[in-house]
Amino acid sequence: MIGVPVSVCPCGRTDARGKASAFDDCCGRYLDHDTPAPDADSLMRSRYSAFVLERVAYLQSSWHASTRPADLTLEPGVKWLGLDVKRHRVIDADHAEVEFVARSRVAGRGQRLHETSRFVREGGRWFYVDGDIR
């Protein structure tokens, strides 16, 4: 999907009327324009979009240096089906958690990732630290 134009944002965010957000107005501004995500929820959504669009460089740059893997290889053949953000909990000005469920299909088999992720803000930018999978 690298380089393929995207109109609707993969993260599934909608406006007050339930209309799907455009990629450029949603996660695209973080993935394509180096604009910092304003909160952990937006960063988590942009990271989901990066998985969908196979943007490994963005995933690594938004991963906190203390837990970032030296190399990140995406699982081939994954088709991402949707994201459901269950909860966004602000702990303090620089720490937050986001609980989500991401659905995917690999080799025709449905999968579900239910995680509570931890985020930290440093230098005005939010970073993914780690998470607990359920």
C-alpha positions in Angstrom: 0.0 0.0 0.0 3.0 2.3 0.1 2.4 5.3 -2.1 -1.3 4.4 -2.8 -3.6 7.4 -2.3 -5.9 7.1 0.7 -9.2 9.0 1.0 -10.9 7.7 4.1 -8.7 7.4 7.2 -7.9 3.7 8.1 -8.3 4.5 11.8 -12.0 4.8 11.5 -12.4 8.2 13.2 -15.7 9.9 12.4 -17.1 13.4 12.9 -20.1 14.4 15.1 -22.4 13.2 12.3 -20.8 9.8 11.9 -19.1 10.6 8.6 -15.7 9.0 8.1 -12.7 11.3 8.5 -10.6 12.0 5.4 -7.0 10.6 5.7 -5.4 14.0 5.0 -7.5 15.6 7.8 -6.9 12.8 10.3 -3.9 10.6 10.5 -2.3 11.8 7.2 -1.2 15.0 8.9 0.9 13.0 11.3 2.2 10.3 8.9 2.9 12.6 5.9 3.7 16.1 7.4 5.6 15.4 10.6 2.9 17.2 12.6 3.0 15.9 16.2 -0.1 14.0 17.4 -1.8 16.2 20.0 -2.6 13.3 22.4 -2.0 9.6 22.9 -5.4 8.6 21.3 -4.4 10.4 18.0 -0.9 8.9 18.1 -2.4 5.4 18.6 -4.8 5.9 15.7 -2.0 7.1 13.5 0.1 4.1 14.4 -2.8 1.8 13.4 -3.0 3.7 10.1 0.7 3.3 9.7 0.3 -0.5 10.1 -2.4 -0.5 7.5 -0.4 1.5 5.1 2.9 -0.3 5.9 4.7 2.9 7.0 7.5 1.3 9.0 9.5 4.5 9.3 6.6 6.2 11.1 6.1 3.3 13.4 9.7 3.4 14.5 9.8 7.2 14.8 6.7 7.2 17.0 8.0 4.4 19.2 9.8 5.5 22.4 13.6 4.9 22.2 13.6 2.9 25.4 11.5 0.1 23.9 11.8 0.6 20.2 13.1 -2.5 18.3 16.3 -2.0 16.3 14.5 -3.5 13.3 10.8 -3.7 12.6 9.5 -6.1 10.0 5.7 -6.2 9.4 4.0 -9.6 9.0 3.4 -10.2 5.3 -0.2 -10.7 4.1 -2.0 -9.0 7.0 -5.2 -7.3 5.9 -6.3 -4.8 8.6 -10.1 -4.7 9.0 -10.8 -2.1 11.7 -10.0 -0.3 14.9 -12.1 0.2 17.9 -10.8 2.5 20.6 -12.3 1.4 23.9 -10.7 3.9 26.2 -8.3 6.8 26.3 -7.0 7.5 29.9 -4.9 10.6 30.6 -2.7 9.8 33.6 -1.0 13.2 33.8 0.3 15.8 31.3 2.9 13.4 29.9 1.5 9.9 30.4 -1.6 8.2 29.0 -3.1 4.8 28.1 -5.2 3.8 25.2 -7.2 0.5 25.2 -8.1 -0.7 21.7 -9.1 -3.7 19.6 -7.6 -4.0 16.1 -9.1 -6.6 13.8 -7.1 -8.2 11.0 -7.1 -11.2 8.7 -4.1 -13.4 7.8 -4.3 -16.2 5.3 -8.1 -16.0 5.5 -8.2 -16.3 9.2 -9.6 -13.5 11.4 -7.5 -12.2 14.3 -8.1 -9.7 17.1 -5.5 -7.7 19.0 -6.9 -6.3 22.3 -4.2 -4.1 23.9 -3.9 -1.4 26.5 -1.0 0.7 25.3 1.2 3.1 27.3 2.3 6.4 25.9 4.7 9.2 27.1 5.1 12.7 25.9 8.7 14.1 25.6 9.8 17.3 24.0 6.2 18.0 22.9 5.7 14.7 21.1 3.8 11.6 22.2 5.5 8.2 21.8 4.3 4.6 22.1 6.1 2.9 25.0 4.6 -0.6 25.3 1.3 -2.4 26.0 -0.4 -5.3 27.7 -2.2 -7.7 25.3 -5.4 -9.4 26.5 
